[in-house]
């Protein structure tokens, strides 16, 4: 029983770390595009910035476009 209780938090921590790495990669790929096209929305939250990037898809970098596509956006 003790082993099971120890493994569950470890899995959750690993999953959270992986999600943080994915988020950082997305940030790195799109940070210039956000600064250039979505600066006015940066304080409005991730969903608003994502919508802005989608609206400007034709203008954003290929790297950012690929990141959005790889995340189903």
N, C-alpha and C positions, 0 to 999 in steps of 0.2 A: 504494500500500500504506500509506503514512504517513497519508493522509487517512482510510482505513478504520479504522486503529487509533485515530485521534483521535476519530472519530465514535462509536464504541462506548462509550467511557467517558462521553462527553457525554450519550448516550441513557440510560445507567445512572444518572447523576447527576440528570438531569431526572426520570426515573421515581421515584427515591428521594425527590426533593423533592415530587413530586406525592403520593406515599403519605404523607409527613409532613404535608402540608396536609390531606389527608383525615382523618388521625388527629386532627389538632388540631381540625377542625370537629366531629368526633364527640365529642371531649373537651368542647368548648365547649357542645354541645347537651345533653350528659348529665351534666355535672359536678355540678350541684345534685342530680340524682336519685341519682347514685352516693353523694354525701355523705349524703343523707337515708336511702336504703334499703339501701345496700351498704357502708357505712362499715367494717363488721367484715371485709370481704373485700378492701379496697383494697390490702393488701400481698400478696395471694395470687395476683396475676397477672391479666392482661387477660381470659383465658378464664373465670376464676371470676367476675370482675366482670360480664362479659357474661351469664353464666348467671344471676346474681343479678338483673340488669336484666330479663331475660326472665321470671323468676319473678314479678317485680313489675310486669309490663307494664301491668296495669290501673291502677296508681297513678302511673306515671311521666308526665312532661310530654309533651304532644303533639309537641313539637319533638324530644325524645329518641326517641319512638316512630317518628317519621318517619325519623330518622337510622338507626335499627335496620332499618326496612323497606327503606330505600334501599340498605342493604348486605346484603340478603337474610337478615336475622335475624328 
